[in-house]
């Protein structure tokens, strides 16, 4: 009884669906989750009931005698859950929005959080829990553990949708306040920057293979011997402070960097930005989400989020 009561409700939904179609992959598609999640649920079910439950056969999975006996009570349980959902939807406060979990690429994450906290219509945008976008984010969106993502990367599952939000063309240079590069103002060039240790924040889908400055220097035959990368914003700040590096930062993050007294940012001249992005497009930001019927947010709430991000991307 203890093992059964500790079962996730979703595992019983998996049992019912798997019993009815006999195919793990079909069950995963029907429930809008990954095949590994179905496998994990089946393992938990087998441990709880101390039975194989389903045998592999040439044309799919065949239920064991115990599974056949369990099917009817599981169906009754499923109907009870559906009834609870119906009752809840009728009495729930329509203004009470669910907390959304959003994965965001790190170079706009803090600015996005600030914009949400300062939004004029907090009741409409609701609570947002932000996560760093990483290689597992696509699967987490697919599994329902994340609601949506904002990323450079569009190499996602065919079951997910992507929508271009915009690009970020304005670039700022960041470094220690006493860094000698500032003596070159207002005419800082990419050649000047390449002379110093350079740092970049690795972002999947943008510079995870090669950074734009590295590509520019390679094609322009400019030496760039000291280049390093980090994977978190905290590492990025610490590296600039302790290693004397220079780095590029989006315009929307420049003000936040300037709040650290030991750091300084200055806008990179437009012609230098064009040279920088000449070999690689300026970073494009995409909204990654599930199909409309599987979303926990309304079109109006999505529009507010997109509007907030779009305003952040406007060049300063």
C-alpha positions as CSV (number, residue, x, y, z in Angstrom):
1,X,0.0,0.0,0.0
2,X,2.8,2.4,0.8
3,X,4.4,1.9,-2.6
4,X,1.1,2.4,-4.4
5,X,0.2,5.6,-2.5
6,X,3.7,7.0,-3.4
7,X,3.0,6.6,-7.1
8,X,2.7,9.7,-9.2
9,X,-0.8,10.1,-10.6
10,X,0.7,10.5,-14.0
11,X,2.1,6.9,-13.8
12,X,-1.5,5.6,-13.5
13,X,-2.4,7.7,-16.6
14,X,0.5,6.0,-18.4
15,X,-0.7,2.6,-17.3
16,X,-4.2,3.3,-18.6
17,X,-2.9,4.7,-22.0
18,X,-0.3,1.9,-22.4
19,X,-2.9,-0.8,-21.7
20,X,-5.2,0.7,-24.3
21,X,-2.7,1.1,-27.2
22,X,0.0,-1.4,-26.3
23,X,2.8,0.9,-27.7
24,X,5.3,2.9,-25.6
25,X,6.0,5.4,-28.4
26,X,2.3,5.9,-29.2
27,X,1.7,6.5,-25.5
28,X,4.5,9.1,-25.3
29,X,3.0,11.0,-28.3
30,X,-0.5,10.9,-26.9
31,X,0.5,12.2,-23.5
32,X,2.9,14.7,-25.1
33,X,6.0,13.5,-23.1
34,X,9.3,11.8,-24.1
35,X,9.7,8.0,-24.5
36,X,12.2,7.9,-21.5
37,X,9.6,9.4,-19.2
38,X,7.2,6.6,-20.2
39,X,9.9,4.1,-19.4
40,X,10.5,5.7,-16.0
41,X,6.8,5.6,-15.2
42,X,6.6,1.9,-16.2
43,X,9.6,1.1,-14.0
44,X,7.8,2.8,-11.0
45,X,4.6,0.9,-11.7
46,X,6.4,-2.4,-11.8
47,X,8.1,-1.7,-8.5
48,X,4.9,-0.6,-6.9
49,X,2.8,-3.6,-8.0
50,X,5.8,-6.1,-7.9
51,X,4.8,-7.3,-11.3
52,X,6.0,-7.0,-14.9
53,X,2.6,-5.6,-15.9
54,X,3.4,-5.7,-19.6
55,X,5.4,-8.2,-21.7
56,X,7.1,-7.3,-24.9
57,X,5.6,-9.1,-28.0
58,X,6.2,-8.8,-31.7
59,X,3.2,-6.4,-32.1
60,X,3.5,-4.4,-28.9
61,X,3.1,-4.8,-25.2
62,X,0.8,-7.5,-23.8
63,X,-0.7,-7.0,-20.3
64,X,0.0,-9.6,-17.6
65,X,-3.0,-11.1,-15.7
66,X,-2.4,-8.6,-12.8
67,X,-2.5,-5.7,-15.3
68,X,-5.8,-6.9,-16.7
69,X,-7.3,-6.9,-13.1
70,X,-5.8,-3.4,-12.5
71,X,-7.2,-1.9,-15.6
72,X,-10.8,-1.3,-14.4
73,X,-10.0,0.2,-11.0
74,X,-7.3,2.4,-12.7
75,X,-10.0,3.6,-15.1
76,X,-12.3,4.5,-12.2
77,X,-9.5,6.4,-10.6
78,X,-8.8,8.2,-13.8
79,X,-12.5,9.2,-14.0
80,X,-12.3,10.6,-10.5
81,X,-9.3,12.7,-11.4
82,X,-11.1,14.0,-14.4
83,X,-14.1,14.9,-12.3
84,X,-11.8,16.8,-9.8
85,X,-10.4,18.7,-12.7
86,X,-13.9,19.7,-13.9
87,X,-14.9,20.9,-10.4
88,X,-11.7,22.8,-10.0
89,X,-12.1,24.6,-13.3
90,X,-15.6,25.7,-12.4
91,X,-14.7,27.2,-9.0
92,X,-11.1,28.4,-9.6
93,X,-10.5,32.1,-9.5
94,X,-10.1,33.0,-13.2
95,X,-7.6,35.8,-12.2
96,X,-5.3,33.3,-10.4
97,X,-2.7,32.6,-13.1
98,X,-0.3,29.6,-12.9
99,X,3.3,30.2,-12.3
100,X,5.1,29.8,-15.6
101,X,8.6,28.2,-15.8
102,X,10.6,29.8,-18.6
103,X,14.1,28.9,-19.7
104,X,16.0,32.0,-20.9
105,X,19.4,32.4,-22.6
106,X,21.7,33.9,-20.0
107,X,22.7,37.1,-21.7
108,X,19.2,38.6,-21.3
109,X,18.0,36.7,-18.3
110,X,18.7,39.3,-15.6
111,X,17.2,42.1,-17.8
112,X,14.2,40.0,-18.5
113,X,13.7,39.4,-14.7
114,X,14.0,43.2,-14.0
115,X,11.5,44.0,-16.8
116,X,9.0,41.5,-15.4
117,X,9.4,42.8,-11.8
118,X,8.7,46.4,-13.1
119,X,5.9,45.5,-15.5
120,X,2.9,47.9,-15.1
121,X,0.3,45.1,-15.3
122,X,1.7,42.5,-12.8
123,X,-1.6,40.8,-12.3
124,X,-1.8,40.1,-16.1
125,X,1.7,38.9,-16.5
126,X,1.7,36.8,-13.3
127,X,4.5,35.0,-11.5
128,X,7.4,33.9,-13.7
129,X,10.1,31.4,-12.6
130,X,13.2,31.8,-14.8
131,X,15.7,29.1,-15.6
132,X,19.0,29.2,-17.5
133,X,18.6,27.8,-21.0
134,X,20.7,24.7,-21.4
135,X,20.9,21.6,-23.7
136,X,18.2,19.9,-21.7
137,X,15.7,22.7,-21.9
138,X,14.0,21.5,-25.1
139,X,13.2,18.1,-23.6
140,X,12.0,19.8,-20.4
141,X,9.6,21.9,-22.5
142,X,8.5,18.8,-24.4
143,X,7.8,17.0,-21.1
144,X,5.9,19.9,-19.6
145,X,8.5,20.6,-16.9
146,X,9.1,24.0,-18.5
147,X,6.4,26.0,-20.2
148,X,8.5,27.8,-22.8
149,X,11.9,29.0,-23.7
150,X,13.7,32.0,-25.1
151,X,16.8,30.9,-27.0
152,X,19.1,31.3,-29.9
153,X,18.7,27.6,-30.6
154,X,16.0,26.4,-33.0
155,X,17.3,22.8,-33.3
156,X,14.4,21.6,-31.2
157,X,11.9,18.7,-31.4
158,X,9.5,18.7,-34.3
159,X,6.7,18.7,-31.8
160,X,7.7,22.2,-30.6
161,X,7.1,25.5,-32.2
162,X,9.5,28.3,-32.7
163,X,8.7,32.0,-33.2
164,X,11.3,34.7,-34.0
165,X,11.1,37.5,-31.4
166,X,13.8,39.7,-32.8
167,X,17.5,40.4,-32.9
168,X,19.9,42.3,-30.7
169,X,22.1,44.6,-32.9
170,X,23.6,47.0,-30.3
171,X,26.7,45.7,-28.6
172,X,28.6,47.1,-25.6
173,X,32.2,46.4,-24.6
174,X,32.7,45.5,-20.9
175,X,35.9,45.4,-18.9
176,X,37.4,46.6,-15.6
177,X,37.0,50.3,-15.0
178,X,40.7,50.9,-15.2
179,X,41.3,48.8,-18.3
180,X,43.7,50.5,-20.8
181,X,41.2,49.9,-23.7
182,X,39.2,52.9,-22.6
183,X,42.1,55.1,-23.7
184,X,41.0,54.3,-27.3
185,X,37.6,55.9,-26.8
186,X,35.6,56.9,-28.8
187,X,37.3,55.0,-31.7
188,X,37.7,51.5,-30.2
189,X,38.1,48.9,-33.0
190,X,37.9,45.1,-33.1
191,X,41.7,45.2,-33.6
192,X,42.2,47.1,-30.4
193,X,40.0,44.5,-28.5
194,X,41.8,41.5,-30.0
195,X,45.1,42.8,-28.6
196,X,43.8,42.1,-25.0
197,X,42.5,38.9,-23.4
198,X,39.0,38.3,-24.6
199,X,36.1,36.4,-22.9
200,X,32.7,35.3,-24.1
201,X,29.7,33.7,-22.5
202,X,28.9,30.5,-24.4
203,X,25.4,30.3,-25.8
204,X,24.0,27.3,-27.6
205,X,22.8,28.2,-31.1
206,X,25.0,31.4,-31.3
207,X,28.6,31.1,-30.3
208,X,28.9,27.5,-29.0
209,X,31.0,26.6,-32.1
210,X,32.9,29.7,-32.6
211,X,32.6,33.3,-31.3
212,X,32.0,36.1,-33.8
213,X,35.2,37.9,-32.7
214,X,37.2,34.8,-33.2
215,X,35.8,34.2,-36.6
216,X,36.4,37.9,-37.6
217,X,40.0,37.8,-36.5
218,X,40.6,34.5,-38.3
219,X,39.3,35.9,-41.6
220,X,41.0,39.2,-41.1
221,X,44.3,37.5,-40.1
222,X,44.4,39.4,-36.8
223,X,46.1,37.5,-34.0
224,X,43.8,36.6,-31.2
225,X,45.9,34.4,-28.9
226,X,44.1,34.9,-25.6
227,X,40.4,33.9,-25.8
228,X,38.4,32.2,-23.1
229,X,34.8,31.2,-22.5
230,X,32.6,30.6,-19.5
231,X,29.1,29.0,-19.1
232,X,27.5,31.2,-16.5
233,X,27.0,34.9,-16.0
234,X,28.6,34.8,-12.5
235,X,31.8,33.3,-14.1
236,X,31.7,36.0,-16.8
237,X,31.6,38.9,-14.2
238,X,34.4,37.3,-12.1
239,X,36.6,36.6,-15.1
240,X,36.4,40.3,-16.2
241,X,37.2,41.4,-12.6
242,X,40.1,39.0,-11.9
243,X,41.6,38.3,-15.3
244,X,41.6,41.7,-16.9
245,X,39.6,40.4,-19.9
246,X,37.3,42.2,-22.2
247,X,33.9,41.0,-23.3
248,X,30.8,41.9,-25.3
249,X,27.5,42.3,-23.7
250,X,24.0,43.2,-25.0
251,X,22.8,46.7,-24.6
252,X,20.1,45.6,-22.3
253,X,22.6,44.1,-19.9
254,X,25.0,47.1,-20.0
255,X,23.3,49.1,-17.2
256,X,23.3,46.0,-15.0
257,X,27.0,45.5,-15.6
258,X,27.6,49.2,-14.7
259,X,26.0,48.7,-11.3
260,X,29.1,46.7,-10.4
261,X,31.4,49.6,-9.5
262,X,34.6,47.9,-10.7
263,X,33.2,47.3,-14.2
264,X,32.6,49.7,-17.1
265,X,30.7,49.3,-20.4
266,X,30.8,51.4,-23.5
267,X,28.9,51.1,-26.7
268,X,30.8,49.5,-29.6
269,X,30.7,51.8,-32.7
270,X,28.1,50.7,-35.3
271,X,30.7,50.0,-38.0
272,X,32.6,47.7,-35.7
273,X,29.3,45.9,-34.8
274,X,28.7,45.4,-38.6
275,X,32.2,44.0,-39.0
276,X,31.7,41.7,-35.9
277,X,28.4,40.3,-37.3
278,X,29.5,40.3,-40.9
279,X,30.6,36.7,-40.8
280,X,27.8,35.6,-38.5
281,X,24.3,37.0,-38.2
282,X,23.5,39.2,-35.2
283,X,22.0,36.9,-32.5
284,X,18.4,36.0,-33.2
285,X,16.0,35.3,-30.2
286,X,13.3,32.7,-30.6
287,X,10.3,31.7,-28.5
288,X,10.2,27.9,-28.1
289,X,6.9,26.4,-27.0
290,X,4.5,23.5,-27.2
291,X,1.5,23.3,-29.4
292,X,-1.3,25.6,-28.4
293,X,-3.6,22.9,-26.9
294,X,-0.8,21.9,-24.5
295,X,0.0,25.4,-23.2
296,X,-0.8,26.6,-19.6
297,X,-1.0,30.3,-20.6
298,X,-3.4,32.4,-22.6
299,X,-2.6,34.1,-25.9
300,X,-3.0,37.4,-24.0
301,X,-0.4,36.4,-21.4
302,X,2.0,35.2,-24.2
303,X,1.6,38.6,-26.0
304,X,2.6,40.4,-22.8
305,X,5.7,38.3,-22.5
306,X,6.7,38.8,-26.1
307,X,6.1,42.6,-25.8
308,X,8.3,42.7,-22.8
309,X,11.1,40.9,-24.5
310,X,10.8,42.9,-27.7
311,X,11.1,46.1,-25.8
312,X,14.4,44.8,-24.2
313,X,15.8,44.1,-27.7
314,X,15.4,47.7,-28.9
315,X,18.8,49.1,-29.4
316,X,19.9,51.8,-26.9
